[in-house]
Amino acid sequence: MAKNDNAHSIRLIESIRQNADAAQAEAFAQTYPLSKAADPQKKYQWARTVCDFLEQHFDTETVISIRKACKCNDGKSIANKLCKYRSSATSIRQFVDAFNAKETFAKLEYVSERKLRFCYPQCYCACIKRVPGEISKTWCYCTLGNAESIFREVFKDEDVCVSLIESQKAGGSRCVIEVEW
């Protein structure tokens, strides 16, 4: 039997267990294992399988909850950068401009004083970025968990709502997360 020791797989199985159904989590683990030794092509194919499985077994809201919990990190380093810019700005527009003047890994787009867009110029996902081709937007919902953690730090006393507007690997020209608070 194939090993199921890849961090992405472990997080996904635990998220299915916590956000949906323990039996489905176990069925997925048994049927679609992913080894930590998997090469980029195997990871990409596994990610496509994940999307198919989730879309066939759960409603959209549950899929988003499952994937949000699969974030690869807590986003603290990005949150710390953003907090630095936010603390020295007197408006959201000034915050956006200051961030964009210095950072290149992402851009902010001003929408209003209570809404912005967080944009990545490329896919940073370790599972899929090295393989050309598109994948369902379902895979990219994990970035919402990351963005939510980041912007909860930036806007500490506010409820933060995030939504995936565009994904490069799902056919978009970039990855765009809308953030409201």
HELIX and SHEET records of a PDB file:
HELIX    1   1 ALA A    7  ASN A   19  1                                  13    
HELIX    2   2 ALA A   22  THR A   31  1                                  10    
HELIX    3   3 PRO A   40  HIS A   57  1                                  18    
HELIX    4   4 THR A   60  LYS A   68  1                                   9    
HELIX    5   5 LYS A   76  SER A   87  1                                  12    
HELIX    6   6 ILE A   92  LYS A  102  1                                  11    
HELIX    7   7 LYS A  137  CYS A  140  1                                   4    
HELIX    8   8 CYS A  142  VAL A  154  1                                  13    
HELIX    9   9 GLN A  168  ALA A  170  5                                   3    
SHEET    1   A 4 LYS A 107  SER A 112  0                                        
SHEET    2   A 4 LYS A 115  TYR A 120 -1                                        
SHEET    3   A 4 CYS A 175  GLU A 180 -1                                        
SHEET    4   A 4 CYS A 161  GLU A 166 -1                                        
END                                                                             
